[in-house]
Amino acid sequence: MSTDLDGVHRTVVVVGGGQAGLSTSYCLNLAGIDHVVLERDRPGGEWRNRRWDSFCLVTPNWQCQLPGFPYRGSDPDGFMVRDEIVRYLEDYVKSFDCPLVEGVTAVRLRRREGGGFRVSTTHGELTADHVVLATGPYQVPLKPRIAERVPADVVQLHSSEYRNPDALPPGEVLVVGTGQSGCQIAEDLHLAGRQVHLAVGSAPRVARSYRGRDVVAWLEDMGYYRRGIDEFEDADAVRLRANHYVTGREGGRDIDLRAFARDGMRLYGRLTDIRDGLARFAPDLTKNLDHADAVSEGIKDSIDAHILARGVDAPAEARYVPVWTPGTEPSEVDLSGITSVVWSTGFGRDHRWIDVPVFDGRGYPTHERGVTSCPGLYFIGLPWQHTWGSGRFCGVADDARHLVSHIASERRSGIANGVPWIAGTPEDTFPSDEYWTATRTVA
Ligand SMILES: Cc1cc2nc3c(=O)[nH]c(=O)nc-3n(C[C@H](O)[C@H](O)[C@H](O)COP(=O)(O)OP(=O)(O)OC[C@H]3O[C@@H](n4cnc5c(N)ncnc54)[C@H](O)[C@@H]3O)c2cc1C
């Protein structure tokens, strides 16, 4: 497709060609709704450009359930490494007639007088009746402003810039944050023989397997991944929760920070300040490690209850026993031996280019299952948009299907964003529930 987009009109413009945008495109195709997908880079760019060399999924491959393209490889219980994930997305694009335009950034979104939207891009301005924003859950690398006080000779990277231990200068490394990225990067450095100092936050952990199966398989059976956000008392808090840490590396295993400490990694509480060449930490290491273990053991309790209630035949398994405890908590470390800091402190979103009043006071889009209060404007791929899987490979298909059904029914009803719609277009052929159930069967 030509990249001169000036004056082009599409029924739907999808912004973002990651798994969420591509899934939406697949469903729009099935519904016969004309559209275009704008991608500033290439599909898979987030995985290709912002993940480290040893990166792999923490969710098993069988959970990769993009619509029409479930994982079909030979290792459903394994965990795709970075380049395999990129290939999975590239193959997805090739698997259907995706009207994808690469190398185009949407720079402004406005409502159009009389209905619909104007999408200004680096390659001209196009118009659309509907816009689906699939620009990703993790857009802007976040670093605390403490970073400004790190001595100038210490190399600083965000987790999205970290590649491998050899790319850091020789010497000790301070990793800040123990979400998925921080724990896995700390492990990567630790396995390479680097002295790691790890500032441990309050993220929970989950065991890789329990009573003979991957914990993800148990939780899937227990319906955890299908629980809607509306079932939780405090949706906002659920959406802000840190992910549980665990790894898919080398076939998958627990991440046990206590075991790392036993083997020489230095653990601290939350980083609170950097001043006078010292990094200072809160006295919460014991609490954070205990909390992570308690969450993990609590998940095992719920699996035990499920096994009991269903009479499942599963082997018994002894519970976790801490292999190390902090003793006196170190409150500071001298930065003179530390040559690099890896900030694993998460990501934010940048929606400033979206000139439509659908955001709350914190800049979070107000929506119901991706459908905003502005008719015709949708989000997809937000963490916990509807379920745990919304921002992941396992749940985005359901959300794409929901949004496209919504778009199709809006058009069938003859009112799409205030624009009268001419009846009799192929949306009537939108696939049945049976179709979707069939395509979601694990390969
Ligand atoms: C460290 C890490 C580990 C993860 N591990 C897992 C895992 O094990 N399993 C799992 O299921 N999920 C995992 N995820 C979550 C999720 O699957 C990924 O974040 C995934 O990339 C989300 O897909 P997406 O399509 O919503 O967004 P993205 O992949 O971020 O895609 C958004 C796309 O939009 C494009 N874009 C953005 N703005 C514009 C614009 N203005 N104009 C044009 N294009 C634009 C970007 O270039 C990008 O290609 C992980 C995430 C992270 C950060």
The ligand as an SDF file (V2000), in Angstrom:
LIG
                    3D

 53 58  0  0  0  0  0  0  0  0999 V2000
    9.1320   -7.2100   29.6580 C   0  0  0  0  0  0  0  0  0  0  0  0
    7.8020   -7.6910   29.1600 C   0  0  0  0  0  0  0  0  0  0  0  0
    7.5290   -9.0370   29.1770 C   0  0  0  0  0  0  0  0  0  0  0  0
    6.2950   -9.5260   28.7020 C   0  0  0  0  0  0  0  0  0  0  0  0
    6.0650  -10.8810   28.7150 N   0  0  0  0  0  0  0  0  0  0  0  0
    4.8910  -11.3400   28.2690 C   0  0  0  0  0  0  0  0  0  0  0  0
    4.6170  -12.7470   28.2540 C   0  0  0  0  0  0  0  0  0  0  0  0
    5.4220  -13.5660   28.6820 O   0  0  0  0  0  0  0  0  0  0  0  0
    3.4220  -13.1640   27.7590 N   0  0  0  0  0  0  0  0  0  0  0  0
    2.4870  -12.3050   27.2840 C   0  0  0  0  0  0  0  0  0  0  0  0
    1.4240  -12.7610   26.8150 O   0  0  0  0  0  0  0  0  0  0  0  0
    2.7070  -10.9810   27.3160 N   0  0  0  0  0  0  0  0  0  0  0  0
    3.8580  -10.4710   27.7920 C   0  0  0  0  0  0  0  0  0  0  0  0
    4.0740   -9.1050   27.8110 N   0  0  0  0  0  0  0  0  0  0  0  0
    2.9320   -8.2060   27.5790 C   0  0  0  0  0  0  0  0  0  0  0  0
    2.4970   -7.9810   26.1230 C   0  0  0  0  0  0  0  0  0  0  0  0
    2.3140   -9.1980   25.4240 O   0  0  0  0  0  0  0  0  0  0  0  0
    3.4320   -7.0770   25.3600 C   0  0  0  0  0  0  0  0  0  0  0  0
    3.5760   -5.8540   26.0490 O   0  0  0  0  0  0  0  0  0  0  0  0
    2.9520   -6.8090   23.9280 C   0  0  0  0  0  0  0  0  0  0  0  0
    3.9640   -6.1440   23.2370 O   0  0  0  0  0  0  0  0  0  0  0  0
    1.6490   -5.9910   23.8610 C   0  0  0  0  0  0  0  0  0  0  0  0
    1.1860   -5.9740   22.5300 O   0  0  0  0  0  0  0  0  0  0  0  0
    0.4160   -4.6990   21.9130 P   0  0  0  0  0  0  0  0  0  0  0  0
    0.1140   -4.9920   20.5160 O   0  0  0  0  0  0  0  0  0  0  0  0
   -0.7060   -4.3350   22.8200 O   0  0  0  0  0  0  0  0  0  0  0  0
    1.4540   -3.5250   22.0560 O   0  0  0  0  0  0  0  0  0  0  0  0
    2.8910   -3.3720   21.3700 P   0  0  0  0  0  0  0  0  0  0  0  0
    3.5400   -4.6690   21.1440 O   0  0  0  0  0  0  0  0  0  0  0  0
    3.6050   -2.3570   22.2210 O   0  0  0  0  0  0  0  0  0  0  0  0
    2.5370   -2.7720   19.9600 O   0  0  0  0  0  0  0  0  0  0  0  0
    2.1100   -1.4380   19.8000 C   0  0  0  0  0  0  0  0  0  0  0  0
    2.5820   -1.0070   18.4460 C   0  0  0  0  0  0  0  0  0  0  0  0
    2.0860    0.3100   18.2020 O   0  0  0  0  0  0  0  0  0  0  0  0
    3.0650    1.0400   17.5180 C   0  0  0  0  0  0  0  0  0  0  0  0
    2.7760    2.4600   17.7760 N   0  0  0  0  0  0  0  0  0  0  0  0
    2.7600    3.0980   18.9790 C   0  0  0  0  0  0  0  0  0  0  0  0
    2.4030    4.3760   18.8330 N   0  0  0  0  0  0  0  0  0  0  0  0
    2.1740    4.5550   17.5070 C   0  0  0  0  0  0  0  0  0  0  0  0
    1.7620    5.6750   16.7340 C   0  0  0  0  0  0  0  0  0  0  0  0
    1.4970    6.8700   17.3030 N   0  0  0  0  0  0  0  0  0  0  0  0
    1.6280    5.5030   15.3950 N   0  0  0  0  0  0  0  0  0  0  0  0
    1.8860    4.3070   14.8080 C   0  0  0  0  0  0  0  0  0  0  0  0
    2.2790    3.2240   15.4910 N   0  0  0  0  0  0  0  0  0  0  0  0
    2.4100    3.3480   16.8290 C   0  0  0  0  0  0  0  0  0  0  0  0
    4.3880    0.5570   18.1210 C   0  0  0  0  0  0  0  0  0  0  0  0
    5.4680    0.7710   17.2340 O   0  0  0  0  0  0  0  0  0  0  0  0
    4.0940   -0.9190   18.3510 C   0  0  0  0  0  0  0  0  0  0  0  0
    4.5310   -1.7390   17.2980 O   0  0  0  0  0  0  0  0  0  0  0  0
    5.3130   -8.5990   28.2480 C   0  0  0  0  0  0  0  0  0  0  0  0
    5.5910   -7.2310   28.2440 C   0  0  0  0  0  0  0  0  0  0  0  0
    6.8190   -6.7750   28.6950 C   0  0  0  0  0  0  0  0  0  0  0  0
    7.0970   -5.2980   28.6770 C   0  0  0  0  0  0  0  0  0  0  0  0
  1  2  1  0
  2  3  1  0
  2 52  2  0
  3  4  2  0
  4  5  1  0
  4 50  1  0
  5  6  2  0
  6  7  1  0
  6 13  1  0
  7  8  2  0
  7  9  1  0
  9 10  1  0
 10 11  2  0
 10 12  1  0
 12 13  2  0
 13 14  1  0
 14 15  1  0
 14 50  1  0
 15 16  1  0
 16 17  1  0
 16 18  1  0
 18 19  1  0
 18 20  1  0
 20 21  1  0
 20 22  1  0
 22 23  1  0
 23 24  1  0
 24 25  2  0
 24 26  1  0
 24 27  1  0
 27 28  1  0
 28 29  2  0
 28 30  1  0
 28 31  1  0
 31 32  1  0
 32 33  1  0
 33 34  1  0
 33 48  1  0
 34 35  1  0
 35 36  1  0
 35 46  1  0
 36 37  1  0
 36 45  1  0
 37 38  2  0
 38 39  1  0
 39 40  1  0
 39 45  2  0
 40 41  1  0
 40 42  2  0
 42 43  1  0
 43 44  2  0
 44 45  1  0
 46 47  1  0
 46 48  1  0
 48 49  1  0
 50 51  2  0
 51 52  1  0
 52 53  1  0
M  END
$$$$
